Amino acid sequence: MRFQSLAASLLALAVGTQAITIPAEAGELVRRQSSTSTASATSTKVSDSACTNGPLTRSCWGGGYSIATDFDQKHPNTGKTVSYNLEITNTTCNPDGNGARICLLVNGQYPGPTITASWGDTLSITVKNSMKDNGTGIHWHGIRQFNTNEYDGVNGITECPLAPGDTKTYTFLCTQFGTSWYHSHFSAQYGDGVVGSIVINGPASSNYDIDLGPYPITDWYYRSAYQINADTLTALQAGGPGPGGDNILINGTNRNVANTTGKYATTKVTKGKKYRLRLINTSLDNDIRVSLDGHSLTVMTTDFVPVKPFSTNTILLAIGQRYDVVIYANQTAGNYWLRAQVATDCQSANSGIGYAIFNYDSVAVANPSSTAWPTPSTGCFDPTSAAPFWRQPVPSTSAFNDLNVILTNGSVSNGAGLTVWGLNTTSIDVSWDKPIRTYMQDGNTSYPSSENVITLPNAGVWTYWLIQEVQRTPQIVHPIHLHGHDFFVLGASGDNNQNPNTATTVTFDPSSDPAKLDWTTPIRRDTAILPQGGWLALAFYTNNPGPWLFHCHIAWHVSEGLGLDFIESPDQVPAPSGDYSKTCTNWNKYAPNAYWKKDDSGL
């Protein structure tokens, strides 16, 4: 993210906030009402009518399940286990032809292999760390991990890192369906290649003929993610931005910015057919707008959540977000650009534009001469038209827990006195050798303040959160992501001035703004935009015990501490498995003599 010099206005806030427990009697926690009340999801817990999935009946699935089934309320269990082996190695890659650089790849490819399963399958994924000097671990972005918190893949919270030579098997039930991605949560490592797509087949809210699969879109840097991460932290000390991206890749490829080498991804389509395209923003720092010249996009999901289909010419993907769209190949046969352009109104910067070719199969492949759709003037906001397919009212309240986004003078494993990002004056800084789950296993609730823990002791309650940018901090956009849950986006507001030095801070008014929020049909997803200089109001229901990371998905920001750890229903979290202890034992043998030492938040 880009912002101009703000050194003169950085806050000098103290670090050391103690871990917080939200008591049961607090006004901001409201117990979920019974299944007969209007506050509960309207999805039923009885079987849906039987139907079979096909091109004209994508809303069907089978076995009593369909698009009408809210997967948080009910999900199948097929009894089938789908297994994968992923090996991470040191190598080089050159995705746009500009020149090879050091990469850390999964099974020797970029992006890594797509993980594919069906709704109700169990995934068993064995990860081997064959890197020489890096720990690692894999997070399955957006996967609910219902009652399997141990396999969320967050170093320092749900696991110790995998030491070089070590292996770990992640096992979890696919309670959701749709599109997502996996990535390392070991500092900024995923920016060097430890990333891939996830497809969980299931019903859909819009019909289509052919599923084209995932289209991951990412910013790309010609230097390593660790180098860019260090440069960004250095720049922050002077109140400036880190480096912009060098290019944008679609499905792991593009021509270089000079257009002298590299190649475009090419997709063939047949006139008259409808195609499902699974868009994923796997960037480190860029929010990106995607469009297909001459073709509208019918949007049918926000992240994992099915929505009532709506049409748009372009779609904004913040980092970590996914949109499944349907494209109708109904234009004159020819070649058309799929464009992925950096969203400068989100304070993102990149020297390149992502291009891919959509080719009607009755004509030869050629570089298109198609015309781009106009850039929307709606600003850097999530679409408000993305109403969930399932009507899910949220009980209203005027009492929110405040989470203020700030710059603070603190430390993230590399010395005191640095300017870093934080929530409520604390910058998260995890311990790889002693994750939060180890504290829980030991019955030790004396969490270090640097873990930025908020305890949610009771299951079955609604919790409400107000993320607010405060004055005298960089007024920029942040993509906010929650592990272990979808949240309900009750509302958001911001200035969208685009200049972080002159944007006005828009402050939530607890006396009037709650009445303006959407309590009836709020957007539901796992990653949402905190608008520039503004606020984001969220709610989620405590029904998944475990420690869950909540953070900005700009890699540099979470590296610099912009996150916290919700510990949900701690007395219901099962003890970790023997695999957990083995991984920590192996890591703690390796770590004292590790070549690279932890020098950021660890996330």
Secondary structure, 3 states (H helix, E strand, C coil): CCCCCCHHHCCCCCCCCCCEECCCCCCCCEECCCCCCCCCCCCCCCCCCCCCCCCCCCCEEECCEECCCCCCCCCCCCCCEEEEEEEEEEEEECCCCCCCEEEEEECCECCEEEEEEECCCEEEEEEEECCCCCCECEEEECCCCCCCHHHCCCECCCECCECCCCEEEEEEECCCCEEEEEEECCCCHHHHCCEEEEEEECCCCCCCCEEEEEEEEEEECCCCHHHHHHHHHHHHHCCCCCCCECEEEECCECECCCCCCECCEEEEECCCCEEEEEEEECCCCCCEEEEECCECEEEEEECCEEEEEEEECEEEECCCCEEEEEEECCCCCCEEEEEEEECHHHCCCECCCEEEEEEECCCCCCCCCCCCCCCCCCCCCCCCCCCECCCCCCCCCCCCEEEEEEEEEECCCCCCCEEEEEECCECCCCCCCCCHHHHHHCCCCCCCHHHCEEEECCCCEEEEEEEEECCCCCCCCEEEEECCCCEEEEEEECCCCCCCCCCCCCCCCCCCHHHHCCCCCCEEECEEEECCCCEEEEEEECCCCEEEEEEECCHHHHHCCCEEEEEECHHHCCCCCHHHHHHHHHHHHHHHHCCCCCCCCCC
